[in-house]
């Protein structure tokens, strides 16, 4: 299995497009369609924020009613359609109804998603006027995927796509593709059916709705739920998966090769979201091992990824190991300080930062300067954390916190 260039249109039977409807003042693309003529099984996991946007509520409801006959998604960027009350719900229904009429499918077979400023309603008439062009431009080639991936962006610096082809246990070759957006307001906390992270995964494998939900929940929890840019869980976080069965073959619900492929695509997209954090200059990977169980490993990894002080130290290439220890200490993970070891990965070597619960020897002298130089040089920084408390492990991804983040978010609406 090799990751290749491509996105949501890599699997057979999927088409996509992206156009400008005028939602964004920049007049950049802001309306994306993802479509399969052949009804697909679909699954989703959504934000646990109590203030859930209208598209999130609608999406969850439609998946609970008939997850086996879904034709695609309608995505708008620039407005979140959150905090908009019943009127926002009506607007969202009108957008999917208009798209469904043009596509010749039932409105409930289209899943809505949105990202952008919280508060404003969707400019329905602008979207309605742009929908015919979006339908006309639907394409199954690389260009269609790219246009859709660009149209879902907000403060992102670029699109995030991934694709792969894999052979299942019975020999069937299936394809998996994906796209995502996310740059700010990134600290996903998504669960089964209950600026933003949006993710879309497509496959032409045959998977049942229940099997797809199990797969998406497991791999989404391991990947998208383990990234953090700024600690804010959005009102609109949505991760959707579609399986149209166009590749044929037997039902692949429990095929390990498909699970690995979907996990690979989601991990690639999740890393891309963390790396593209607003104003970020470095990607941070935290590998935790030696935890008493998987939940404690996750708590430890996410605490370091979320820590504002760790993020600012990373931006300044400051080997301030106390900040890492502090985050681990308040994470809720169970470990004894005297068994804690933390190191900075440099190629095939590990540079000690904390050994047996105290700063590594020489860190306050020449060792600290060496760590500083490595942190300055690396655009992707990996910390290896051993809690010394058990066999469990987890990985989280984050980024540094720069002046650019403040600049972007201080004037997000003005």
C-alpha positions as a Markdown table, in Angstrom:
| # | Residue | x | y | z |
|---|---|---|---|---|
| 1 | Unk | 0.0 | 0.0 | 0.0 |
| 2 | Unk | 1.5 | 3.3 | -1.2 |
| 3 | Unk | 0.0 | 6.7 | -0.7 |
| 4 | Unk | -0.3 | 8.4 | -4.1 |
| 5 | Unk | -1.3 | 11.8 | -5.4 |
| 6 | Unk | -5.1 | 12.2 | -5.3 |
| 7 | Unk | -8.1 | 12.8 | -3.2 |
| 8 | Unk | -11.8 | 12.0 | -2.8 |
| 9 | Unk | -12.3 | 11.3 | -6.6 |
| 10 | Unk | -9.6 | 8.6 | -6.6 |
| 11 | Unk | -12.1 | 5.8 | -5.8 |
| 12 | Unk | -14.3 | 4.8 | -8.7 |
| 13 | Unk | -17.7 | 6.4 | -8.9 |
| 14 | Unk | -17.0 | 9.6 | -7.0 |
| 15 | Unk | -17.1 | 13.1 | -8.5 |
| 16 | Unk | -16.4 | 16.4 | -7.0 |
| 17 | Unk | -16.3 | 20.1 | -7.7 |
| 18 | Unk | -15.6 | 23.5 | -6.1 |
| 19 | Unk | -16.9 | 26.9 | -7.2 |
| 20 | Unk | -17.2 | 30.5 | -5.8 |
| 21 | Unk | -20.7 | 31.5 | -4.8 |
| 22 | Unk | -19.7 | 34.9 | -3.2 |
| 23 | Unk | -19.8 | 33.9 | 0.4 |
| 24 | Unk | -16.2 | 34.9 | 0.9 |
| 25 | Unk | -15.3 | 38.5 | 0.4 |
| 26 | Unk | -12.2 | 37.3 | -1.4 |
| 27 | Unk | -14.4 | 35.6 | -4.0 |
| 28 | Unk | -12.3 | 32.5 | -3.6 |
| 29 | Unk | -14.1 | 29.1 | -4.0 |
| 30 | Unk | -16.5 | 28.5 | -1.1 |
| 31 | Unk | -19.0 | 25.8 | -2.3 |
| 32 | Unk | -18.0 | 22.2 | -2.8 |
| 33 | Unk | -19.9 | 19.1 | -3.9 |
| 34 | Unk | -19.0 | 15.5 | -3.4 |
| 35 | Unk | -21.2 | 13.1 | -5.3 |
| 36 | Unk | -21.7 | 9.4 | -6.2 |
| 37 | Unk | -24.4 | 8.4 | -8.7 |
| 38 | Unk | -24.4 | 5.0 | -7.0 |
| 39 | Unk | -25.9 | 5.2 | -3.5 |
| 40 | Unk | -23.2 | 4.8 | -0.8 |
| 41 | Unk | -23.0 | 3.6 | 2.7 |
| 42 | Unk | -22.0 | 6.5 | 4.9 |
| 43 | Unk | -20.9 | 7.2 | 8.5 |
| 44 | Unk | -20.0 | 10.3 | 10.5 |
| 45 | Unk | -18.5 | 11.5 | 13.7 |
| 46 | Unk | -19.2 | 15.0 | 14.9 |
| 47 | Unk | -18.2 | 17.6 | 17.5 |
| 48 | Unk | -19.2 | 17.1 | 21.1 |
| 49 | Unk | -19.6 | 20.9 | 21.5 |
| 50 | Unk | -23.0 | 21.6 | 23.0 |
| 51 | Unk | -23.4 | 24.5 | 20.5 |
| 52 | Unk | -23.6 | 22.3 | 17.4 |
| 53 | Unk | -24.1 | 24.0 | 14.1 |
| 54 | Unk | -27.2 | 23.3 | 11.9 |
| 55 | Unk | -25.3 | 21.2 | 9.3 |
| 56 | Unk | -24.0 | 19.0 | 12.1 |
| 57 | Unk | -27.4 | 18.4 | 13.5 |
| 58 | Unk | -28.9 | 17.7 | 10.1 |
| 59 | Unk | -26.0 | 15.4 | 9.1 |
| 60 | Unk | -26.3 | 13.3 | 12.2 |
| 61 | Unk | -30.1 | 13.0 | 11.7 |
| 62 | Unk | -29.8 | 11.9 | 8.1 |
| 63 | Unk | -27.2 | 9.3 | 8.9 |
| 64 | Unk | -29.4 | 7.9 | 11.7 |
| 65 | Unk | -32.4 | 7.5 | 9.4 |
| 66 | Unk | -30.9 | 5.9 | 6.2 |
| 67 | Unk | -27.1 | 5.6 | 6.2 |
| 68 | Unk | -27.1 | 3.1 | 3.4 |
| 69 | Unk | -28.4 | 5.3 | 0.6 |
| 70 | Unk | -26.3 | 8.5 | 0.7 |
| 71 | Unk | -25.2 | 10.3 | -2.5 |
| 72 | Unk | -22.7 | 12.8 | -1.2 |
| 73 | Unk | -22.1 | 16.1 | 0.6 |
| 74 | Unk | -22.7 | 19.8 | 0.1 |
| 75 | Unk | -20.1 | 21.9 | 1.8 |
| 76 | Unk | -20.0 | 25.7 | 2.3 |
| 77 | Unk | -17.0 | 27.6 | 3.7 |
| 78 | Unk | -17.0 | 31.2 | 5.0 |
| 79 | Unk | -20.0 | 30.8 | 7.3 |
| 80 | Unk | -20.4 | 28.1 | 9.9 |
| 81 | Unk | -24.2 | 28.3 | 10.1 |
| 82 | Unk | -23.9 | 27.9 | 13.9 |
| 83 | Unk | -25.7 | 29.9 | 16.5 |
| 84 | Unk | -28.4 | 30.7 | 13.9 |
| 85 | Unk | -31.4 | 29.0 | 15.4 |
| 86 | Unk | -34.4 | 27.6 | 13.4 |
| 87 | Unk | -33.7 | 30.0 | 10.6 |
| 88 | Unk | -30.2 | 28.5 | 10.1 |
| 89 | Unk | -31.7 | 25.0 | 10.0 |
| 90 | Unk | -34.2 | 26.1 | 7.3 |
| 91 | Unk | -31.4 | 27.7 | 5.3 |
| 92 | Unk | -29.4 | 24.4 | 5.4 |
| 93 | Unk | -32.4 | 22.4 | 4.3 |
| 94 | Unk | -33.0 | 24.7 | 1.4 |
| 95 | Unk | -29.4 | 24.4 | 0.2 |
| 96 | Unk | -29.4 | 20.6 | 0.2 |
| 97 | Unk | -32.9 | 20.6 | -1.4 |
| 98 | Unk | -31.7 | 22.8 | -4.2 |
| 99 | Unk | -28.6 | 20.7 | -4.8 |
| 100 | Unk | -30.7 | 17.5 | -4.7 |
| 101 | Unk | -33.1 | 18.8 | -7.4 |
| 102 | Unk | -30.2 | 19.5 | -9.7 |
| 103 | Unk | -28.6 | 16.1 | -9.0 |
| 104 | Unk | -31.9 | 14.2 | -9.3 |
| 105 | Unk | -31.6 | 12.6 | -5.8 |
| 106 | Unk | -33.6 | 12.8 | -2.6 |
| 107 | Unk | -32.6 | 15.7 | -0.4 |
| 108 | Unk | -32.0 | 13.5 | 2.6 |
| 109 | Unk | -29.3 | 11.6 | 0.6 |
| 110 | Unk | -27.1 | 14.7 | 0.7 |
| 111 | Unk | -25.1 | 15.4 | 3.9 |
| 112 | Unk | -24.4 | 19.1 | 4.7 |
| 113 | Unk | -21.2 | 20.6 | 6.2 |
| 114 | Unk | -20.1 | 24.1 | 6.8 |
| 115 | Unk | -17.1 | 26.0 | 8.2 |
| 116 | Unk | -16.4 | 29.7 | 8.9 |
| 117 | Unk | -17.6 | 32.5 | 11.1 |
| 118 | Unk | -20.0 | 31.6 | 13.8 |
| 119 | Unk | -23.2 | 33.6 | 13.8 |
| 120 | Unk | -24.0 | 34.6 | 10.2 |
| 121 | Unk | -26.6 | 32.6 | 8.2 |
| 122 | Unk | -25.8 | 31.0 | 4.9 |
| 123 | Unk | -26.6 | 33.4 | 2.0 |
| 124 | Unk | -29.0 | 30.9 | 0.4 |
| 125 | Unk | -29.6 | 32.9 | -2.8 |
| 126 | Unk | -25.9 | 33.2 | -3.5 |
| 127 | Unk | -25.5 | 29.4 | -3.0 |
| 128 | Unk | -28.5 | 28.6 | -5.1 |
| 129 | Unk | -27.2 | 30.7 | -8.0 |
| 130 | Unk | -23.8 | 28.9 | -7.8 |
| 131 | Unk | -25.2 | 25.3 | -7.5 |
| 132 | Unk | -25.8 | 24.7 | -11.3 |
| 133 | Unk | -22.2 | 25.5 | -12.1 |
| 134 | Unk | -21.0 | 23.3 | -9.2 |
| 135 | Unk | -23.1 | 20.4 | -10.6 |
| 136 | Unk | -21.9 | 21.1 | -14.2 |
| 137 | Unk | -18.3 | 21.0 | -13.0 |
| 138 | Unk | -18.6 | 17.7 | -11.1 |
| 139 | Unk | -15.6 | 15.6 | -12.3 |
| 140 | Unk | -14.1 | 12.2 | -11.4 |
| 141 | Unk | -10.5 | 13.3 | -12.3 |
| 142 | Unk | -7.8 | 14.8 | -10.1 |
| 143 | Unk | -9.0 | 18.3 | -11.0 |
| 144 | Unk | -12.4 | 17.7 | -9.5 |
| 145 | Unk | -11.0 | 16.6 | -6.2 |
| 146 | Unk | -8.5 | 19.5 | -6.1 |
| 147 | Unk | -11.3 | 22.1 | -6.8 |
| 148 | Unk | -13.4 | 20.6 | -3.9 |
| 149 | Unk | -10.4 | 20.5 | -1.6 |
| 150 | Unk | -9.7 | 24.2 | -2.3 |
| 151 | Unk | -13.4 | 25.2 | -1.9 |
| 152 | Unk | -13.7 | 23.9 | 1.7 |
| 153 | Unk | -10.7 | 26.0 | 3.0 |
| 154 | Unk | -10.9 | 29.1 | 5.3 |
| 155 | Unk | -7.7 | 30.3 | 6.9 |
| 156 | Unk | -5.8 | 27.2 | 5.6 |
| 157 | Unk | -2.7 | 27.9 | 3.6 |
| 158 | Unk | -3.5 | 25.1 | 1.1 |
| 159 | Unk | -5.6 | 22.0 | 0.4 |
| 160 | Unk | -5.2 | 18.7 | 2.2 |
| 161 | Unk | -5.7 | 15.6 | 0.2 |
| 162 | Unk | -4.6 | 11.9 | 0.3 |
| 163 | Unk | -5.2 | 8.7 | -1.7 |
| 164 | Unk | -4.1 | 5.1 | -1.8 |
| 165 | Unk | -4.9 | 1.8 | -3.5 |
| 166 | Unk | -4.9 | -1.5 | -1.6 |
| 167 | Unk | -5.6 | -5.2 | -2.3 |
| 168 | Unk | -8.1 | -6.8 | 0.1 |
| 169 | Unk | -7.8 | -10.4 | 1.4 |
| 170 | Unk | -9.9 | -11.8 | -1.4 |
| 171 | Unk | -7.7 | -10.0 | -4.0 |
| 172 | Unk | -10.1 | -7.2 | -4.8 |
| 173 | Unk | -8.3 | -3.9 | -5.5 |
| 174 | Unk | -10.0 | -1.0 | -3.8 |
| 175 | Unk | -9.3 | 2.7 | -3.6 |
| 176 | Unk | -9.4 | 5.1 | -0.7 |
| 177 | Unk | -9.3 | 8.9 | -0.9 |
| 178 | Unk | -9.7 | 11.8 | 1.3 |
| 179 | Unk | -9.7 | 15.6 | 1.8 |
| 180 | Unk | -9.8 | 17.8 | 4.9 |
| 181 | Unk | -9.6 | 21.4 | 6.0 |
| 182 | Unk | -8.5 | 22.8 | 9.3 |
| 183 | Unk | -6.1 | 25.5 | 10.5 |
| 184 | Unk | -7.6 | 27.2 | 13.6 |
| 185 | Unk | -10.2 | 26.4 | 16.2 |
| 186 | Unk | -8.7 | 22.9 | 16.2 |
| 187 | Unk | -9.0 | 20.6 | 19.1 |
| 188 | Unk | -11.5 | 18.0 | 17.8 |
| 189 | Unk | -13.5 | 16.0 | 20.3 |
| 190 | Unk | -15.8 | 13.9 | 18.1 |
| 191 | Unk | -17.9 | 10.9 | 18.9 |
| 192 | Unk | -20.4 | 8.7 | 17.1 |
| 193 | Unk | -23.4 | 10.8 | 16.1 |
| 194 | Unk | -23.3 | 13.3 | 18.7 |
| 195 | Unk | -12.4 | 28.0 | 11.4 |
| 196 | Unk | -13.3 | 23.9 | 12.1 |
| 197 | Unk | -12.0 | 20.5 | 11.2 |
| 198 | Unk | -13.8 | 19.0 | 8.2 |
| 199 | Unk | -12.8 | 15.6 | 6.8 |
| 200 | Unk | -14.1 | 13.4 | 4.0 |
| 201 | Unk | -13.1 | 9.9 | 3.2 |
| 202 | Unk | -14.3 | 7.9 | 0.1 |
| 203 | Unk | -13.8 | 4.3 | -0.9 |
| 204 | Unk | -15.1 | 2.1 | -3.6 |
| 205 | Unk | -14.9 | -1.0 | -1.3 |
| 206 | Unk | -18.2 | -2.7 | -0.3 |
| 207 | Unk | -18.8 | -1.8 | 3.4 |
| 208 | Unk | -22.0 | -1.8 | 5.4 |
| 209 | Unk | -23.1 | 1.4 | 7.2 |
| 210 | Unk | -22.4 | -0.3 | 10.5 |
| 211 | Unk | -19.0 | -1.5 | 9.5 |
| 212 | Unk | -18.1 | 1.9 | 8.1 |
| 213 | Unk | -19.2 | 3.6 | 11.3 |
| 214 | Unk | -17.0 | 1.2 | 13.4 |
| 215 | Unk | -14.1 | 1.8 | 11.1 |
| 216 | Unk | -14.5 | 5.6 | 11.0 |
| 217 | Unk | -15.0 | 5.8 | 14.8 |
| 218 | Unk | -11.9 | 3.7 | 15.5 |
| 219 | Unk | -9.5 | 5.4 | 13.1 |
| 220 | Unk | -11.0 | 8.9 | 13.5 |
| 221 | Unk | -10.5 | 8.6 | 17.3 |
| 222 | Unk | -6.9 | 7.6 | 16.7 |
| 223 | Unk | -6.1 | 10.4 | 14.3 |
| 224 | Unk | -8.4 | 13.4 | 14.1 |
| 225 | Unk | -9.2 | 13.3 | 17.8 |
| 226 | Unk | -5.5 | 13.4 | 18.5 |
| 227 | Unk | -4.7 | 16.8 | 16.9 |
| 228 | Unk | -4.6 | 20.2 | 18.5 |
| 229 | Unk | -3.8 | 23.6 | 17.2 |
| 230 | Unk | -5.3 | 26.0 | 19.8 |
| 231 | Unk | -7.4 | 24.0 | 22.2 |
| 232 | Unk | -10.8 | 25.2 | 20.9 |
| 233 | Unk | -13.3 | 22.5 | 20.0 |
| 234 | Unk | -15.4 | 23.8 | 17.1 |
| 235 | Unk | -19.1 | 23.9 | 16.7 |
| 236 | Unk | -18.8 | 22.3 | 13.3 |
| 237 | Unk | -16.2 | 19.5 | 13.5 |
| 238 | Unk | -17.4 | 16.8 | 11.0 |
| 239 | Unk | -15.7 | 13.7 | 9.7 |
| 240 | Unk | -17.6 | 11.7 | 7.1 |
| 241 | Unk | -16.9 | 8.5 | 5.2 |
| 242 | Unk | -18.6 | 7.1 | 2.1 |
| 243 | Unk | -18.4 | 3.6 | 0.6 |
| 244 | Unk | -20.2 | 3.1 | -2.8 |
| 245 | Unk | -19.0 | -0.5 | -3.5 |
| 246 | Unk | -18.0 | 0.3 | -7.1 |
| 247 | Unk | -15.0 | -2.0 | -6.8 |
| 248 | Unk | -17.1 | -5.0 | -6.3 |
| 249 | Unk | -16.0 | -8.0 | -4.2 |
| 250 | Unk | -17.3 | -9.2 | -0.9 |
| 251 | Unk | -18.3 | -7.0 | 2.0 |
| 252 | Unk | -15.1 | -5.7 | 3.5 |
| 253 | Unk | -16.3 | -4.5 | 6.9 |
| 254 | Unk | -13.6 | -6.4 | 8.8 |
| 255 | Unk | -10.8 | -6.6 | 6.2 |
| 256 | Unk | -7.6 | -5.4 | 7.9 |
| 257 | Unk | -6.1 | -4.1 | 4.7 |
| 258 | Unk | -9.1 | -1.7 | 4.3 |
| 259 | Unk | -8.8 | -0.6 | 7.9 |
| 260 | Unk | -5.1 | 0.1 | 7.5 |
| 261 | Unk | -5.8 | 2.1 | 4.3 |
| 262 | Unk | -8.5 | 4.2 | 5.8 |
| 263 | Unk | -6.3 | 4.8 | 8.9 |
| 264 | Unk | -3.4 | 5.8 | 6.7 |
| 265 | Unk | -5.5 | 8.4 | 4.8 |
| 266 | Unk | -6.9 | 9.8 | 8.0 |
| 267 | Unk | -3.5 | 10.1 | 9.7 |
| 268 | Unk | -2.1 | 11.8 | 6.7 |
| 269 | Unk | -4.9 | 14.3 | 6.7 |
| 270 | Unk | -4.8 | 14.8 | 10.5 |
| 271 | Unk | -1.1 | 15.6 | 10.3 |
| 272 | Unk | -1.6 | 18.0 | 7.5 |
| 273 | Unk | -4.2 | 19.9 | 9.6 |
| 274 | Unk | -1.9 | 20.1 | 12.6 |
| 275 | Unk | 1.0 | 21.2 | 10.4 |
| 276 | Unk | -1.1 | 24.0 | 8.8 |
| 277 | Unk | -2.2 | 25.5 | 12.1 |
| 278 | Unk | -2.8 | 29.2 | 11.9 |
| 279 | Unk | 0.5 | 30.9 | 11.9 |
| 280 | Unk | 2.3 | 27.6 | 12.6 |
| 281 | Unk | 6.0 | 27.2 | 11.7 |
| 282 | Unk | 6.5 | 23.7 | 13.1 |
| 283 | Unk | 4.6 | 20.4 | 13.3 |
| 284 | Unk | 4.9 | 18.7 | 16.7 |
| 285 | Unk | 4.5 | 14.9 | 17.1 |
| 286 | Unk | 4.2 | 13.5 | 20.6 |
| 287 | Unk | 4.8 | 9.8 | 20.9 |
| 288 | Unk | 3.8 | 8.5 | 24.3 |
| 289 | Unk | 4.7 | 4.9 | 25.5 |
| 290 | Unk | 4.9 | 3.2 | 28.8 |
| 291 | Unk | 1.4 | 4.2 | 29.9 |
| 292 | Unk | -0.8 | 2.1 | 32.1 |
| 293 | Unk | -3.5 | 2.0 | 29.5 |
| 294 | Unk | -4.5 | 3.6 | 26.2 |
| 295 | Unk | -6.6 | 6.3 | 27.8 |
| 296 | Unk | -3.8 | 7.5 | 30.0 |
| 297 | Unk | -1.4 | 7.5 | 27.0 |
| 298 | Unk | -3.9 | 9.6 | 25.0 |
| 299 | Unk | -4.3 | 12.1 | 27.9 |
| 300 | Unk | -0.6 | 12.5 | 28.2 |
| 301 | Unk | 0.0 | 13.0 | 24.5 |
| 302 | Unk | -2.9 | 15.5 | 24.0 |
| 303 | Unk | -1.9 | 17.5 | 27.1 |
| 304 | Unk | 1.5 | 18.2 | 25.6 |
| 305 | Unk | 0.0 | 18.9 | 22.1 |
| 306 | Unk | -2.5 | 21.4 | 23.7 |
| 307 | Unk | -0.1 | 23.2 | 26.1 |
| 308 | Unk | 0.2 | 26.9 | 25.2 |
| 309 | Unk | 3.6 | 27.0 | 27.0 |
| 310 | Unk | 5.0 | 24.0 | 25.1 |
| 311 | Unk | 3.7 | 25.6 | 21.9 |
| 312 | Unk | 5.4 | 28.9 | 22.5 |
| 313 | Unk | 8.6 | 27.3 | 23.6 |
| 314 | Unk | 8.6 | 25.3 | 20.4 |
| 315 | Unk | 8.2 | 28.5 | 18.4 |
| 316 | Unk | 11.2 | 30.0 | 20.1 |
| 317 | Unk | 13.2 | 26.8 | 19.9 |
| 318 | Unk | 13.5 | 27.0 | 23.7 |
| 319 | Unk | 14.6 | 23.7 | 25.4 |
| 320 | Unk | 12.3 | 24.4 | 28.4 |
| 321 | Unk | 11.7 | 20.8 | 29.5 |
| 322 | Unk | 9.8 | 21.9 | 32.6 |
| 323 | Unk | 6.9 | 22.9 | 30.4 |
| 324 | Unk | 6.7 | 19.4 | 28.9 |
| 325 | Unk | 6.8 | 17.8 | 32.4 |
| 326 | Unk | 4.2 | 20.2 | 33.7 |
| 327 | Unk | 1.7 | 19.3 | 30.9 |
| 328 | Unk | 2.3 | 15.6 | 31.5 |
| 329 | Unk | 1.7 | 16.2 | 35.2 |
| 330 | Unk | -1.7 | 17.8 | 34.9 |
| 331 | Unk | -2.8 | 15.5 | 32.0 |
| 332 | Unk | -4.4 | 13.0 | 34.4 |
| 333 | Unk | -2.1 | 10.2 | 33.1 |
| 334 | Unk | -1.0 | 7.8 | 35.8 |
| 335 | Unk | 2.8 | 7.7 | 36.2 |
| 336 | Unk | 5.6 | 8.2 | 38.7 |
| 337 | Unk | 7.8 | 11.2 | 38.1 |
| 338 | Unk | 11.0 | 9.3 | 38.9 |
| 339 | Unk | 10.2 | 6.9 | 35.9 |
| 340 | Unk | 9.6 | 9.7 | 33.4 |
| 341 | Unk | 11.9 | 9.9 | 30.4 |
| 342 | Unk | 11.5 | 12.4 | 27.5 |
| 343 | Unk | 13.7 | 12.9 | 24.5 |
| 344 | Unk | 13.9 | 14.9 | 21.3 |
| 345 | Unk | 14.1 | 12.7 | 18.1 |
| 346 | Unk | 16.9 | 13.8 | 15.7 |
| 347 | Unk | 17.0 | 11.4 | 12.8 |
| 348 | Unk | 17.9 | 7.9 | 14.1 |
| 349 | Unk | 19.0 | 9.3 | 17.5 |
| 350 | Unk | 17.2 | 10.5 | 20.6 |
| 351 | Unk | 18.5 | 13.5 | 22.5 |
| 352 | Unk | 17.6 | 13.2 | 26.2 |
| 353 | Unk | 15.5 | 16.0 | 27.7 |
| 354 | Unk | 14.3 | 14.4 | 30.9 |
| 355 | Unk | 15.9 | 11.3 | 32.4 |
| 356 | Unk | 14.4 | 9.7 | 35.5 |
| 357 | Unk | 12.2 | 12.7 | 36.2 |
| 358 | Unk | 15.0 | 15.3 | 36.2 |
| 359 | Unk | 16.5 | 17.4 | 33.4 |
| 360 | Unk | 19.1 | 15.5 | 31.3 |
| 361 | Unk | 22.7 | 16.1 | 32.4 |
| 362 | Unk | 24.2 | 19.2 | 30.7 |
| 363 | Unk | 20.9 | 20.6 | 29.6 |
| 364 | Unk | 21.7 | 23.9 | 31.3 |
| 365 | Unk | 25.0 | 24.1 | 29.6 |
| 366 | Unk | 26.2 | 23.1 | 26.1 |
| 367 | Unk | 23.4 | 20.5 | 25.9 |
| 368 | Unk | 20.8 | 23.1 | 26.0 |
| 369 | Unk | 22.4 | 25.0 | 23.1 |
| 370 | Unk | 22.5 | 21.8 | 21.0 |
| 371 | Unk | 18.8 | 21.2 | 21.6 |
| 372 | Unk | 18.1 | 24.8 | 20.7 |
| 373 | Unk | 19.9 | 24.4 | 17.5 |
| 374 | Unk | 18.1 | 21.2 | 16.6 |
| 375 | Unk | 14.7 | 22.8 | 17.4 |
| 376 | Unk | 15.6 | 25.8 | 15.2 |
| 377 | Unk | 16.5 | 23.6 | 12.3 |
| 378 | Unk | 13.6 | 21.1 | 12.4 |
| 379 | Unk | 10.3 | 22.0 | 10.8 |
| 380 | Unk | 8.9 | 18.7 | 12.1 |
| 381 | Unk | 9.6 | 18.1 | 15.8 |
| 382 | Unk | 9.1 | 14.7 | 17.5 |
| 383 | Unk | 9.1 | 14.2 | 21.2 |
| 384 | Unk | 9.4 | 10.6 | 22.6 |
| 385 | Unk | 7.8 | 10.3 | 26.0 |
| 386 | Unk | 8.2 | 7.2 | 28.2 |
| 387 | Unk | 5.9 | 7.2 | 31.3 |
| 388 | Unk | 7.4 | 4.0 | 32.7 |
| 389 | Unk | 4.0 | 2.9 | 33.9 |
| 390 | Unk | 2.8 | 0.1 | 31.6 |
| 391 | Unk | 2.5 | -1.2 | 28.0 |
| 392 | Unk | 0.2 | 1.3 | 26.3 |
| 393 | Unk | 1.0 | 3.9 | 23.7 |
| 394 | Unk | -0.5 | 6.8 | 21.8 |
| 395 | Unk | 0.4 | 9.6 | 19.3 |
| 396 | Unk | -0.8 | 13.2 | 19.1 |
| 397 | Unk | 0.0 | 16.0 | 16.7 |
| 398 | Unk | 0.1 | 19.7 | 17.3 |
| 399 | Unk | 2.1 | 22.8 | 16.2 |
| 400 | Unk | 3.8 | 25.8 | 17.6 |
| 401 | Unk | 2.1 | 29.0 | 18.6 |
| 402 | Unk | 3.5 | 32.1 | 16.8 |
| 403 | Unk | 2.8 | 35.8 | 16.5 |
| 404 | Unk | 1.0 | 34.9 | 13.3 |
| 405 | Unk | -1.7 | 33.0 | 15.2 |
| 406 | Unk | -2.6 | 36.2 | 17.2 |
| 407 | Unk | -2.5 | 38.3 | 14.1 |
| 408 | Unk | -4.9 | 36.0 | 12.2 |
| 409 | Unk | -7.4 | 35.6 | 15.0 |
| 410 | Unk | -7.3 | 39.2 | 16.4 |
| 411 | Unk | -8.8 | 40.4 | 13.1 |
| 412 | Unk | -10.7 | 37.3 | 12.0 |
| 413 | Unk | -14.0 | 39.2 | 11.3 |
| 414 | Unk | -12.6 | 42.7 | 10.8 |
